[in-house]
Amino acid sequence: MAEKKVRVLMAKPGLEGHWVGLVVVSKALRDAGFEVIYGGNMTPAMIAKTAVQEDVDVVGLSILTANYMQLVSETLKELRNHGKGDVLVLLGGTIFEDDFPALKEMGVAGIFIPGTPLEDIVEFVRKQTSQVAQEVS
């Protein structure tokens, strides 16, 4: 019996050029045994379509621009519209702590700011997806 690999789509909604965090977290998740689909810069609609096409369990968003509330809201809406409203959504970047409650109410499962240890992110994803990774025949 093999364990199902958890599939993670990593993307940057919008057109910003900050990409290092996305690459570093993608590598950490891949090294931890997750199957990572690197989307790079994508519109919220593209993220949702890719999430469906790749049948992902997790969508990781990296945003370092001030309009993260709008981008997260649009991405979550598109995920719901494409039948992926139940996917685990993570957010990383420069996020104001005052916005954490509103983001979680929107549907963001985990928020990770710069400086968060990679092990913490990996462990969070592992715990949140433990049922997905159960043994399959």
N, CA, C and O of each residue as an XYZ file, in Angstrom:
548
protein
N       0.838     -1.184      0.000
C       0.000      0.000      0.000
C       0.879      1.242      0.000
O       1.862      1.337      0.735
N       0.506      2.158     -0.819
C       1.264      3.399     -0.916
C       0.461      4.535     -0.296
O      -0.767      4.488     -0.222
N       1.180      5.540      0.140
C       0.528      6.726      0.689
C       0.271      7.711     -0.443
O       1.140      7.954     -1.280
N      -0.935      8.276     -0.456
C      -1.263      9.271     -1.477
C      -0.455     10.538     -1.224
O      -0.380     11.025     -0.096
N       0.137     11.054     -2.267
C       0.873     12.318     -2.129
C      -0.115     13.468     -2.130
O      -1.004     13.545     -2.978
N       0.052     14.347     -1.179
C      -0.754     15.561     -1.122
C      -0.254     16.490     -2.221
O       0.947     16.717     -2.359
N      -1.189     17.020     -2.996
C      -0.852     17.896     -4.124
C      -1.080     19.346     -3.715
O      -2.148     19.709     -3.223
N      -0.055     20.165     -3.928
C      -0.078     21.573     -3.520
C       0.186     22.460     -4.731
O       1.190     22.293     -5.423
N      -0.718     23.403     -4.983
C      -0.497     24.409     -6.010
C       0.038     25.656     -5.327
O      -0.608     26.197     -4.430
N       1.203     26.112     -5.740
C       1.807     27.331     -5.202
C       1.717     28.409     -6.270
O       2.164     28.216     -7.401
N       1.129     29.555     -5.900
C       0.911     30.602     -6.897
C       0.992     31.989     -6.277
O       0.892     32.162     -5.063
N       1.177     32.967     -7.152
C       1.179     34.384     -6.783
C       0.041     35.043     -7.546
O       0.146     35.282     -8.749
N      -1.059     35.338     -6.834
C      -2.137     36.029     -7.547
C      -1.709     37.449     -7.896
O      -1.158     38.160     -7.056
N      -1.954     37.849     -9.099
C      -1.548     39.185     -9.517
C      -0.241     39.167    -10.269
O       0.234     38.117    -10.701
N       0.334     40.345    -10.419
C       1.516     40.477    -11.269
C       2.761     40.968    -10.554
O       3.688     41.446    -11.207
N       2.811     40.867     -9.254
C       3.990     41.360     -8.557
C       5.213     40.507     -8.860
O       5.088     39.357     -9.281
N       6.374     41.066     -8.648
C       7.608     40.385     -9.003
C       8.333     39.704     -7.856
O       9.386     39.107     -8.079
N       7.819     39.769     -6.656
C       8.483     39.118     -5.522
C       8.204     37.626     -5.572
O       7.049     37.215     -5.459
N       9.230     36.809     -5.738
C       9.007     35.387     -5.934
C       9.842     34.493     -5.027
O       9.601     33.286     -4.992
N      10.799     35.023     -4.303
C      11.720     34.185     -3.531
C      10.983     33.335     -2.497
O      11.242     32.137     -2.384
N      10.069     33.944     -1.746
C       9.329     33.190     -0.733
C       8.567     32.031     -1.327
O       8.545     30.938     -0.761
N       7.940     32.264     -2.469
C       7.178     31.210     -3.138
C       8.079     30.038     -3.515
O       7.711     28.878     -3.330
N       9.242     30.345     -4.037
C      10.184     29.296     -4.445
C      10.714     28.541     -3.224
O      10.796     27.313     -3.245
N      11.071     29.261     -2.171
C      11.634     28.630     -0.971
C      10.610     27.713     -0.306
O      10.936     26.590      0.077
N       9.377     28.190     -0.170
C       8.338     27.360      0.456
C       7.997     26.178     -0.447
O       7.787     25.070      0.046
N       7.938     26.395     -1.749
C       7.682     25.295     -2.681
C       8.729     24.194     -2.530
O       8.396     23.010     -2.494
N       9.985     24.594     -2.442
C      11.065     23.613     -2.284
C      10.959     22.882     -0.950
O      11.161     21.669     -0.893
N      10.646     23.600      0.116
C      10.514     22.969      1.428
C       9.391     21.935      1.419
O       9.544     20.848      1.976
N       8.277     22.264      0.796
C       7.156     21.324      0.732
C       7.518     20.118     -0.137
O       7.193     18.982      0.206
N       8.184     20.367     -1.251
C       8.607     19.258     -2.123
C       9.591     18.348     -1.387
O       9.487     17.124     -1.455
N      10.540     18.958     -0.688
C      11.523     18.165      0.064
C      10.866     17.349      1.176
O      11.388     16.309      1.579
N       9.724     17.822      1.669
C       9.002     17.117      2.728
C       8.098     16.017      2.177
O       7.427     15.328      2.944
N       8.074     15.848      0.858
C       7.324     14.753      0.265
C       6.002     15.130     -0.375
O       5.283     14.258     -0.861
N       5.670     16.401     -0.384
C       4.444     16.846     -1.039
C       4.694     16.979     -2.533
O       5.815     17.260     -2.955
N       3.657     16.778     -3.331
C       3.769     17.010     -4.765
C       3.394     18.466     -5.008
O       2.255     18.864     -4.763
N       4.340     19.259     -5.486
C       4.142     20.696     -5.632
C       4.020     21.061     -7.103
O       4.859     20.697     -7.927
N       2.955     21.788     -7.410
C       2.760     22.343     -8.737
C       3.068     23.828     -8.607
O       2.379     24.548     -7.884
N       4.092     24.282     -9.300
C       4.506     25.679     -9.211
C       3.769     26.471    -10.280
O       4.012     26.295    -11.475
N       2.872     27.340     -9.844
C       2.084     28.106    -10.796
C       2.681     29.447    -11.152
O       2.429     29.967    -12.239
N       3.475     30.021    -10.251
C       4.014     31.355    -10.509
C       2.914     32.395    -10.480
O       1.924     32.231     -9.767
N       3.073     33.472    -11.253
C       2.065     34.529    -11.304
C       0.847     34.050    -12.088
O       0.963     33.594    -13.226
N      -0.319     34.162    -11.460
C      -1.564     33.717    -12.078
C      -2.699     34.625    -11.617
O      -2.637     35.198    -10.529
N      -3.721     34.756    -12.432
C      -4.922     35.459    -11.989
C      -5.683     34.532    -11.042
O      -5.451     33.323    -11.049
N      -6.587     35.080    -10.229
C      -7.401     34.204     -9.383
C      -8.149     33.131    -10.186
O      -8.254     31.990     -9.735
N      -8.664     33.477    -11.352
C      -9.364     32.492    -12.183
C      -8.410     31.394    -12.659
O      -8.777     30.219    -12.682
N      -7.204     31.771    -13.034
C      -6.215     30.777    -13.465
C      -5.843     29.850    -12.312
O      -5.653     28.651    -12.514
N      -5.739     30.399    -11.110
C      -5.428     29.573     -9.940
C      -6.520     28.534     -9.747
O      -6.229     27.357     -9.536
N      -7.778     28.963     -9.819
C      -8.897     28.038     -9.625
C      -8.928     26.964    -10.713
O      -9.115     25.784    -10.418
N      -8.746     27.370    -11.960
C      -8.755     26.398    -13.059
C      -7.623     25.393    -12.907
O      -7.817     24.199    -13.139
N      -6.450     25.864    -12.521
C      -5.309     24.961    -12.328
C      -5.555     24.037    -11.139
O      -5.200     22.859    -11.186
N      -6.157     24.560    -10.082
C      -6.474     23.730     -8.912
C      -7.378     22.567     -9.306
O      -7.215     21.450     -8.814
N      -8.329     22.835    -10.195
C      -9.226     21.779    -10.672
C      -8.469     20.813    -11.584
O      -8.534     19.598    -11.398
N      -7.754     21.356    -12.565
C      -7.034     20.513    -13.527
C      -6.022     19.602    -12.846
O      -5.869     18.442    -13.229
N      -5.336     20.120    -11.844
C      -4.291     19.357    -11.157
C      -4.829     18.582     -9.959
O      -4.083     17.847     -9.312
N      -6.118     18.740     -9.658
C      -6.774     18.063     -8.538
C      -5.967     18.224     -7.243
O      -5.611     17.249     -6.581
N      -5.695     19.485     -6.911
C      -4.868     19.755     -5.736
C      -5.670     19.692     -4.444
O      -6.890     19.853     -4.433
N      -4.952     19.454     -3.370
C      -5.525     19.413     -2.023
C      -5.294     20.730     -1.292
O      -6.027     21.079     -0.368
N      -4.259     21.458     -1.722
C      -3.837     22.690     -1.060
C      -3.522     23.738     -2.121
O      -2.950     23.431     -3.167
N      -3.910     24.992     -1.830
C      -3.493     26.118     -2.656
C      -2.712     27.057     -1.741
O      -3.245     27.558     -0.751
N      -1.451     27.289     -2.079
C      -0.618     28.213     -1.337
C      -0.464     29.497     -2.124
O      -0.025     29.485     -3.273
N      -0.828     30.607     -1.499
C      -0.733     31.913     -2.141
C       0.374     32.724     -1.502
O       0.501     32.746     -0.278
N       1.168     33.387     -2.309
C       2.225     34.255     -1.817
C       1.957     35.661     -2.336
O       1.898     35.895     -3.543
N       1.793     36.599     -1.390
C       1.463     37.968     -1.786
C       2.275     38.948     -0.944
O       2.265     38.885      0.286
N       2.968     39.842     -1.616
C       3.716     40.879     -0.921
C       3.231     42.275     -1.294
O       3.926     43.261     -1.050
N       2.053     42.362     -1.879
C       1.498     43.659     -2.228
C       0.370     44.009     -1.264
O      -0.179     43.138     -0.590
N       0.037     45.286     -1.211
C      -0.949     45.777     -0.244
C      -2.378     45.336     -0.544
O      -3.241     45.439      0.327
N      -2.647     44.853     -1.742
C      -4.025     44.482     -2.084
C      -4.325     43.004     -1.831
O      -5.139     42.404     -2.533
N      -3.672     42.423     -0.833
C      -3.855     40.997     -0.570
C      -5.285     40.644     -0.178
O      -5.749     39.552     -0.507
N      -6.004     41.536      0.521
C      -7.385     41.221      0.908
C      -8.240     40.999     -0.339
O      -9.020     40.048     -0.393
N      -8.101     41.860     -1.327
C      -8.868     41.737     -2.564
C      -8.445     40.477     -3.335
O      -9.295     39.725     -3.812
N      -7.144     40.255     -3.454
C      -6.657     39.097     -4.211
C      -7.078     37.781     -3.560
O      -7.459     36.839     -4.255
N      -7.012     37.712     -2.242
C      -7.432     36.489     -1.538
C      -8.932     36.287     -1.732
O      -9.375     35.178     -2.033
N      -9.714     37.350     -1.562
C     -11.161     37.256     -1.729
C     -11.527     36.765     -3.128
O     -12.365     35.876     -3.282
N     -10.900     37.343     -4.135
C     -11.170     36.941     -5.518
C     -10.763     35.491     -5.774
O     -11.466     34.752     -6.463
N      -9.624     35.095     -5.214
C      -9.151     33.724     -5.418
C     -10.091     32.724     -4.750
O     -10.433     31.703     -5.347
N     -10.509     33.006     -3.522
C     -11.442     32.110     -2.828
C     -12.770     32.022     -3.582
O     -13.355     30.944     -3.687
N     -13.241     33.143     -4.103
C     -14.485     33.152     -4.878
C     -14.340     32.269     -6.119
O     -15.223     31.469     -6.430
N     -13.227     32.423     -6.815
C     -13.001     31.610     -8.015
C     -12.878     30.122     -7.668
O     -13.381     29.272     -8.403
N     -12.219     29.808     -6.566
C     -12.117     28.401     -6.149
C     -13.513     27.826     -5.899
O     -13.813     26.716     -6.339
N     -14.361     28.572     -5.198
C     -15.738     28.112     -4.952
C     -16.489     27.953     -6.271
O     -17.182     26.957     -6.476
N     -16.354     28.928     -7.161
C     -17.055     28.881     -8.455
C     -16.627     27.705     -9.317
O     -17.390     27.240    -10.164
N     -15.416     27.229     -9.106
C     -14.889     26.096     -9.884
C     -14.998     24.768     -9.132
O     -14.406     23.775     -9.553
N     -15.741     24.740     -8.036
C     -15.950     23.492     -7.301
C     -14.806     23.092     -6.393
O     -14.727     21.936     -5.977
N     -13.916     24.025     -6.076
C     -12.775     23.728     -5.212
C     -12.843     24.534     -3.920
O     -11.808     24.864     -3.341
N     -14.037     24.850     -3.468
C     -14.197     25.633     -2.258
C     -13.733     24.948     -1.001
O     -13.548     25.594      0.030
N     -13.538     23.625     -1.074
C     -13.102     22.873      0.098
C     -11.587     22.697      0.174
O     -11.090     22.081      1.117
N     -10.853     23.222     -0.791
C      -9.399     23.076     -0.800
C      -8.795     23.889      0.355
O      -9.307     24.951      0.710
N      -7.719     23.388      0.925
C      -7.003     24.082      1.994
C      -6.241     25.248      1.376
O      -5.414     25.046      0.487
N      -6.516     26.473      1.842
C      -5.859     27.663      1.290
C      -4.915     28.235      2.338
O      -5.300     28.483      3.481
N      -3.679     28.437      1.922
C      -2.647     29.025      2.772
C      -2.210     30.351      2.168
O      -2.244     30.535      0.951
N      -1.803     31.266      3.028
C      -1.366     32.578      2.571
C      -0.038     32.920      3.214
O       0.129     32.796      4.428
N       0.902     33.349      2.393
C       2.188     33.785      2.903
C       2.528     35.146      2.332
O       2.130     35.490      1.219
N       3.274     35.917      3.118
C       3.700     37.220      2.644
C       3.616     38.256      3.740
O       3.507     37.934      4.923
N       3.668     39.495      3.325
C       3.597     40.600      4.263
C       2.120     40.874      4.537
O       1.461     41.620      3.814
N       1.630     40.255      5.590
C       0.219     40.322      5.955
C       0.118     40.985      7.323
O       0.809     40.586      8.261
N      -0.729     41.983      7.439
C      -0.905     42.664      8.719
C      -1.690     41.769      9.672
O      -2.724     41.208      9.311
N      -1.180     41.648     10.892
C      -1.809     40.791     11.886
C      -3.267     41.179     12.143
O      -4.096     40.316     12.435
N      -3.579     42.463     12.036
C      -4.960     42.914     12.221
C      -5.916     42.299     11.193
O      -7.120     42.222     11.434
N      -5.385     41.865     10.056
C      -6.216     41.277      9.004
C      -6.375     39.755      9.146
O      -7.182     39.158      8.434
N      -5.626     39.127     10.045
C      -5.698     37.671     10.195
C      -7.126     37.179     10.425
O      -7.560     36.258      9.733
N      -7.884     37.762     11.380
C      -9.240     37.251     11.620
C     -10.139     37.330     10.375
O     -10.874     36.385     10.086
N     -10.085     38.426      9.653
C     -10.917     38.568      8.455
C     -10.505     37.562      7.374
O     -11.359     36.995      6.692
N      -9.211     37.347      7.223
C      -8.724     36.373      6.235
C      -9.161     34.962      6.607
O      -9.568     34.190      5.739
N      -9.082     34.623      7.877
C      -9.510     33.288      8.314
C     -11.018     33.129      8.148
O     -11.494     32.051      7.791
N     -11.765     34.191      8.403
C     -13.212     34.141      8.205
C     -13.548     33.941      6.728
O     -14.530     33.278      6.395
N     -12.736     34.513      5.850
C     -12.927     34.332      4.402
C     -12.705     32.879      3.995
O     -13.308     32.399      3.035
N     -11.829     32.175      4.738
C     -11.548     30.788      4.396
C     -10.083     30.424      4.316
O      -9.753     29.310      3.909
N      -9.192     31.328      4.690
C      -7.760     31.025      4.694
C      -7.457     30.175      5.927
O      -7.760     30.575      7.051
N      -6.865     29.019      5.716
C      -6.600     28.092      6.821
C      -5.348     28.441      7.604
O      -5.306     28.261      8.821
N      -4.328     28.940      6.917
C      -3.067     29.256      7.575
C      -2.437     30.492      6.969
O      -2.466     30.689      5.754
N      -1.860     31.331      7.838
C      -1.210     32.558      7.390
C       0.223     32.549      7.907
O       0.467     32.340      9.095
N       1.164     32.777      7.001
C       2.577     32.695      7.348
C       3.287     33.966      6.887
O       3.310     34.282      5.697
N       3.858     34.678      7.832
C       4.547     35.936      7.529
C       6.037     35.666      7.317
O       6.525     34.598      7.686
N       6.769     36.622      6.726
C       8.204     36.437      6.546
C       8.875     36.111      7.883
O       8.575     36.716      8.912
N       9.771     35.159      7.841
C      10.467     34.734      9.049
C       9.881     33.492      9.689
O      10.485     32.919     10.596
N       8.706     33.064      9.229
C       8.127     31.829      9.749
C       9.059     30.680      9.386
O       9.417     30.528      8.219
N       9.458     29.866     10.363
C      10.319     28.728     10.029
C       9.647     27.793      9.019
O       8.463     27.478      9.147
N      10.402     27.358      8.030
C       9.854     26.462      7.015
C       9.278     25.197      7.634
O       8.279     24.664      7.150
N       9.911     24.712      8.710
C       9.411     23.509      9.384
C       7.997     23.723      9.907
O       7.189     22.794      9.905
N       7.689     24.943     10.357
C       6.349     25.241     10.857
C       5.319     25.156      9.728
O       4.215     24.646      9.920
N       5.688     25.653      8.566
C       4.776     25.599      7.418
C       4.554     24.150      7.002
O       3.416     23.727      6.795
N       5.629     23.397      6.879
C       5.538     21.989      6.481
C       4.684     21.216      7.486
O       3.814     20.441      7.088
N       4.921     21.416      8.763
C       4.166     20.695      9.788
C       2.689     21.079      9.757
O       1.827     20.216      9.927
N       2.384     22.355      9.543
C       0.995     22.794      9.442
C       0.302     22.078      8.283
O      -0.801     21.555      8.442
N       0.946     22.056      7.127
C       0.351     21.394      5.961
C       0.197     19.901      6.229
O      -0.830     19.309      5.898
N       1.203     19.303      6.820
C       1.139     17.870      7.120
C      -0.047     17.553      8.041
O      -0.798     16.611      7.787
N      -0.210     18.335      9.101
C      -1.321     18.098     10.040
C      -2.672     18.321      9.373
O      -3.604     17.539      9.561
N      -2.768     19.390      8.597
C      -4.052     19.731      7.966
C      -4.458     18.756      6.860
O      -5.635     18.659      6.514
N      -3.495     18.045      6.316
C      -3.787     17.140      5.192
C      -3.574     15.671      5.548
O      -3.515     14.820      4.660
N      -3.460     15.371      6.829
C      -3.144     13.998      7.226
C      -4.176     12.988      6.733
O      -3.822     11.851      6.422
N      -5.439     13.383      6.658
C      -6.450     12.453      6.161
C      -6.345     12.250      4.655
O      -6.670     11.174      4.152
N      -5.899     13.264      3.936
C      -5.725     13.160      2.491
C      -4.636     12.142      2.181
O      -4.724     11.394      1.207
N      -3.609     12.126      3.022
C      -2.442     11.283      2.768
C      -2.597      9.864      3.294
O      -1.621      9.117      3.363
N      -3.823      9.486      3.669
C      -4.001      8.124      4.167
C      -3.653      7.100      3.103
O      -3.614      7.418      1.914
N      -3.408      5.905      3.520
C      -2.980      4.870      2.577
C      -4.052      4.589      1.553
O      -5.244      4.582      1.860
N      -3.605      4.354      0.315
C      -4.504      3.972     -0.774
C      -4.000      2.669     -1.365
O      -2.813      2.356     -1.286
N      -4.903      1.922     -1.951
C      -4.465      0.629     -2.506
C      -4.056      0.759     -3.941
O      -3.662     -0.227     -4.563
